[in-house]
Amino acid sequence: MKRLVGFLLLIAAGGCGDNKGGGNCQPQFATVCPDGHLYWQDSCGIRGERIKTCECGCDDAGQACRTPCECQPMCTGRCCGDNGCGGVCYDNCTGEFVCNPATCRCESPTCTPKTCSELGKECGTHSDGCGSVLDCGTCPNGTCNAEGRCVCSEGEKKCSGESFQVCQAGSFVEVEKCSSPRFCLIPLGCVWCDPTAERVCYQDDVHACNPDGTIGSLIETCWTEACVDGNCGNPACPPETMYIYVVDDTYRLLSFNPATGGDPFHLIGNLNCPASSSWPDWGGGDPATPFSMSVDRSGRAWVLYTSGEIFWVSTTDASCQLSPYSKGQAGYKLFGMGFVSDAAGSESEKLYISGGNVDAQIMGNMGYIDPNTLAVATLGPCPQAEYSPELTGTGKGEWYAYFPGVNNSFVARLSKQNGSIEQQWPVPALGATVRAWAFAHWGGKFYIFVTTSSGSYRSRVLRFNPQTGQTETFMDNLPYIIVGAGVSTCAPYR
């Protein structure tokens, strides 16, 4: 979840797309190619008008369209979407027709097809109002009448999403709408828990579930562990997922236990990952060094090097294995990263990232890596700040970022839909040049690992409590320059 700023780039780097050149920028100075589109860029690094859409996507440098094409674009009958060659299909709709982004077909905007829900149909086949036929399915219990409604037995109960319904005069009538966190359960209706479960999680602690579906008495308080399936802790998570892990600029991998009464740092070992050369525009090339990191639910660290490669690193002995991740995808050469659960309590997760160019600041984007396919997806532009963010996530499905700054620093909760800021908390400005920064959430608080330079280096651990809005210096004058920090979504989140 951090990045190490190359020494030669510290003066030139600004926030994501930040214009430091004022009115002295030379227009159409160069071109850049993010997400399959070619743009002009001025001498201050600000992206201008779009030149064209690249038929075969962008080149590996992210500066021009890929030529020649290595495959035949498949765009017959399509007016948008992936062309199968890394680019997108052109919008070729003419006249009154427009491109429908859902179907990638040219359609008339004068008619909007209706859905079964909009037509009030539960079953059968019906016209969508635009010349096509809708299949609204069959009735699981009973028959479908001529009006497209399921005929039910008097007094029969059912759940339709959040709606608890009872059959009256052959039709289901809503009795109650179950607002979250309650849910619909037959035959009880809207309940807080399923009475068949003896133990349930409520407000992150273990409670009993009463026969009527209400929350019962407290059974166990989960002080430092998450409540999962009615138990404190997650049996699917190994013990090593309970800590924060950090890597410094001398390749040392350390665990960091915020709950310990003594020194929270423990040396695991020195990384000896067989990285190739750094990106050519990363301060001169060799040697590649750790840039950022995160930790998955198995306790395995994902460490990004300045070569663009991701290594899978053991958090028990620091041994390395090169992952099959294809570097430089979608223009993401270097980036901060953090695993986030897909939903509260979910065992599935994604590796969210923020970056782009080698300074990971100019023209940066927010996205994620699918841990199963290792493919990159972009969500939106990086929020503007003095420096690009470092990321962390929780087992509650929450995505957070730390934006350091000489004059303005803050922590933010981010939208998993587009990477925008949903909530923001100010933290103390650093007041000096930022050399390295990393970020992790643990136990309801945020831990910020930061090194600044003002004649000499100063490394600190700051702890921010979002409940009180207070930031404290947890540790000062560290013997490490920490460039990456990672925490599993198995770790405690309160």
N, C-alpha and C positions, 0 to 999 in steps of 0.2 A: 503494500500500500504506500509506497513512497518513491521518490525519485531523487537521484543525486545530480545536482546541477553541474554541468561541465564548466570548468573554470573560465574558459574562453568565452562562454556564452552568458555569463552572469550579468554583464552590463547591458547586453542587447535584449535580453528576454523580458517580455512584458506579460500581461495577462492574456487570456484567450482572445486573440484578435485585437488586442489593445494597440492603439496607434500612438507610438511615442515620437512620431516624426512631425507632428503638427501640420503646417501647410507646406512643408518642403518635400513632400513625397512625389516621386516621379511616377506618373500613371503608366500603366501597361508595361511595367518593368520586367515582369516574368509571368509565367503561367503556373497554375497549380491544378491538380486533378483529383478532387475528393469525390467518392461515391459515384464514379462513372460520368462526371461532368467536368468540362474544361473551363476554367475561369482565368481572367486577367488578374494579376496581383501587382500592386504598386511597390515602390522601393521600401516602403515602411512595413510591408508584409500584410497589407489590408486587401482582402479579396474584393474584386470589383464585379463587373458584369460577366454573365455566362457567355462563353464563346459558342459552345456546342455540346451536345451529348455524345460521348464516346461510344461508338458502336460495339467495340470490344473491350470496354473498360479502360482503366488507367494503367500506365506502365508502373513498374516496381518502384520507381522513384517518386511516384505521385505527382509528377510535374507535366505530363503530356498524355495524350491518348495512346493506347497500345497499338503499334503497327509493326509488321503486318498482323492481320487477324490470324490467330492460330486455329480457329474453328469457324464454322459457318453459322452466323446468327439465325436463330429460329424465331422469326417475328411474323410469319404469315398469318394474317387474320388477327393480329394483336396490335394494340396501340400503346402499350405500356408494359412494365414489368421486366423481369430478368430475361435477357435474350439467349442465355445458355453459354455465353462467351465472356462473362464478367462485366458486360455492359447492360444497357437497357434498350427496349424497343422504342422507336420514335412514335410520337403522337401524330398519326396520319389521318385523323378524322377530318372530313370536309363537310361543307354545307352546314345544315342544322345539327349534324351529329356531333356528339362529344364523347370523349373516352371515359368509360365507366371504370374507375380504379378497382372495383371489386371483381369485375369480369375481364378487364383489359380488352373490351370490345367497344366498337363505335356504336353508340345507341342514341336514340332520339331523346332529348331532354324534356319533351312535352308530355311524356307518360312515365309515371313512377309506379313500378309494380308493387302490389300490396303483399304483405306477409299474411300467414294464417292468423296470427295474433291480431293484426290490424283489421282483418275481415271478421274477427270473432268466431273463427272456425276451429273446432277441436279435432275433427276427423273428416275423412272423405277427400274427394278431389274437387277443386274449385278454380274458377278463372282468377288470375291475378290482376285483371283489369287492363292488361296491356297485350293480350293475345296469347299468353302462355298459361299453362295449367299448373296449379299448386297441388302437391300431395300433402295433405295435412295429417296423414297417418290413420291408425285404427284405434278403437277404444279398448283399453286393456280389460275393463269390466263393463259389460253391457253392449249395446248396439249404437250405431250412428244414425241419427234421424235426418230428415230431409234438410234441416237447417244447419247441418254440419256440427251438431252438438251430441255429446255422448249421453245416452239415456242411462240413468243409474237406478238402483234400488232404494226405496225410501229409507232414510236414516243411515245410508252408507256413508262412510267417512273416507276422505283422501287428503293427501298433501300435494299441492301443485306449487313447487318451488317453496316460497315463503308463506304461501296461502294455505290455511287449514279450512277445508270445505266439507259440508254435509249435504247429502242428497235430499232435496225437497221437491215433491211433485215432478219427479223424473229428471231434475237438473241439479247440478252441484251449485250450492250457494256458499260464498265465502262467509265464514263465521268470525275468523280472526286472522290478522296479518302478523306474522312472527318477525319482529324487528331483531336484528343482531344485537347480542350474541345468542338469543333464543332461536330455536329451530322447530320445524314442524315434525311431529311424531304421532303416528296412528297407534292407538285411538285417543291419546291424551290431548292432542292439539299442540299449542305452542309451549315448549318446555325449555328448561335451562340445561338439562342433562338427561341421558338415557338411563332409566332405573335399572336396566339389566346390568349396568356397570356398577360395581361396588365402590370404586374409587374414580373420581374425575378431577380434572384440573380446573380450578377457578381462581382467577386473579393470581396465577402462577404458583398456587399452593394446592395441596391435595385435600379434597373434601369428599364426603359421602354424598350420594345422590338419593333423595327421598323418593318414595313410590309414586308421587304425583309429578315427578320430573323437576322439582325445585332443588336448589343447592342445599345440602345438609351440613352437618357439623364439620369443623376442621379436623383432619386426620394428621396431617404433617405439613410443616412449613419448609419450603425449599429455599434455604438461605442463599446459597451460592450456585445452585444448579437450576436448570430449567425444569419445569413440570411437563412431563411428556406421558401421555396415555395413563394418567392417574398415578404416576410415580415421579419422585424427584430424580432427575438425571435421565439420560437416554442410554439404554443398554447397547444401542447400536454404535455409540460413540466411544472410542478407546480413551484411556486416561490422558494421553498426550494432547487431546483436543481441548483440554481445560485451561490451557495457558496461551499467552501471547508469545509470538516468536519474532525475533529481530535479526537483521544481518547488518554488519557495519562495513565501512569502506576498506577494511583489511581482510575481508572474506570470513570473518568470524560469525558463526551462527549461535545465537543464544536464546534461551527461554527467558520469559519475564513473567513472574507470578505476582500479580498485584496484592494477593491475599497474604503473602508471607510477611513475617515480622522482621526479617532481616533484609539482606541484599536480595532484591527480587530477580537479579540477573544470574543466570547459570550457563556457563560455556558448554555447548554441546560438541563443537568441533569446528574445524576450518574447512570451508568449501574448496573443493578441488574439481569444479565442473569443467569439462573440456570445451569451453566456449570458443567460438571462432572470433575473428577480429570484430571490433566495434564498428557500428555504422561509420562510413567515411567522414560524415559531417558531425560526428560526435567528438569534438575537441581534438581531432588529429588521428583517430583510429585506435591502435593497440594501446594497452590490452583491454579486453572486455571485462567489465566489472558488474557486480550486482546493481540493479537499478530500482526494483520494487519487488514486493512479494505478497503472497496471501497463503492461507492454509485451508485445505478442504476438510470435509467431515470425517475422512479417514485418518487425519493427522498428518497428511503429506503436504509439504510446502511447495508452492509454485513460485519459483524465483526467476524473474525476468532480468536478463543481462543486457548491457549496452550494445550487444551484437544483434538484439532483437529476438534471441532464442529464449525459450522458457525451459527451465530444468525442473524436474521433479526431485525434491530433496527430502531425505528422511529427517524427521524431527527427533529421532533417537540417536543417530550416529553421524549425521551430516553427509551421508553418501549421496551422490548425484546420478541422475539418469536423464538424458536428453529426451524431452517429450516430442511427440510427432507434430506439435503445433507448427504451422507454416507462418514464418515471420513476415511482418510488413503487410498483413492483410488489411484491405480497405484503407491504406495509408497510415495505419497505426504502427509506427516504428518503435516508439517507446511510450509507456503509459503507466499510470498508477493503477492499482487493482485491489479488489476486495470481494470475497464470496458473500452472497446474500441468499437466504432461503427464499424459495418461490412463494411461500406463504408461512404464516405462523405455525410452528411445529412441523413443517414439511421436511422430509428428508431429501428432497430435490432442491438444487441450488444452481445459481449461475455465477460466473466470475465477471463482475462488473468492472469496466475499465474507463479511464479518462486519459486522453493523450492524442498523439498524432505525429508531428514532426519530432526530430530528435530532441528539441528543447521541451517538447510536450506542452507547449504553451501557445505558440502562434498557430492559429487555425485549428485548435484542438476540438475534439468531439467526445461525446459520452456514448458508451455502448456496452456490450457484454460479449463474453466468449462462452459458447455452449460447451460445458466440460465433457460432453459425450462425443460431439463431432469436432470440437476445437475450431469451429467456424465463428467468425466475428460478425456481429450485427450492430449497426449504428442506430442510436436512439435520437440524438439531437446534438446541438452545439454545446460546448462547454460554457457554463456561466462565466461572465467576465470578472476578473479579480487581478490582484497584483501578480500572483503566481497561480499556476494550475493546481488542482486539488489532489489530495491523497484520499483514498477510499477505505471504508470498512463496512461491515454488514452484521446482521444479527440473525438468530434463529427465529425471530418474530417476523422476518421478511422485510426488515427496514434497512434502507440504504442511506449511508451518511458520508459526508465529505468534510475535510479540513482544508481551508484556503488560507495559507500563511501570507503575511504581508509585513513590510516594514512599517507601514502606517495604518493598515487595516487588516485584521485577521478575523475569521469567523468559522463556525461549524454550521453545517446545514444538513437537513434531511432532504433527500432527493426523490424525485418522481421516477419510478421504475418504467414509466411509459415513455418519457422523453428526456430524462436527465435534468429537468429544470428544478429550481429550488422551491420546496414546499414550505419549509420553515427554517429560520435562520437565528443563530445565537452569536452575539459578539464575544470574542475572547481577546485578551490583551495583544496589542500590536507588538511586533518583535523589535522594532527600533534599530535594526542593523541588517546588513546583507544576509539573506537566507542561504546557507550553504547546503543543508540537507534537511528533509522533513519526512516523517512517517506518522501513521495514525492507526489506532485500534480501539474498538469498543470492548469493554469487559465489565460485567456486573452492574450495568446501568450507568457507567461513567465512561468518559473518553480519555484515552492516554495519547498525548502528543509528544513525539520524540523529535526534537528540533535542534539543529546546530546553526548558530549565527557567527558571522565574522565581522569584527570591528577592531582590526589590528591583530587580534588573536581569536582563536576559535573558542566558543562556549557551547557546550552540549547540555541540554536539559530534558527532563521529563515533566510535562505539564499535565495536570489532571483537571478535567472540566466536568462539572456536575450539571446536566441540563435541567434538573429539578429546581436547583437553587440559582442557576446562572453564574455560579462562582467558579473561578479558575485558581488553582493553587500550584506552586512549584513542588512537585512530588519528589524530584531529585535534581541536583544541580552539579555542574562541573564533572560530567561523566567522562570516563576515559575512552569513550566510543564516539565515532561519527556515524550515527545510525541512518542508513539509506533505505531501509525497508522494514516494514512490520506487518505481521499477519496474524489473524485469529480465526479459528474455526467457528462456523455457525452452531456447533455443539457447545461452545463456551457459554457460561452463564450470562444472561442478558438483564439481570436486575440485581 
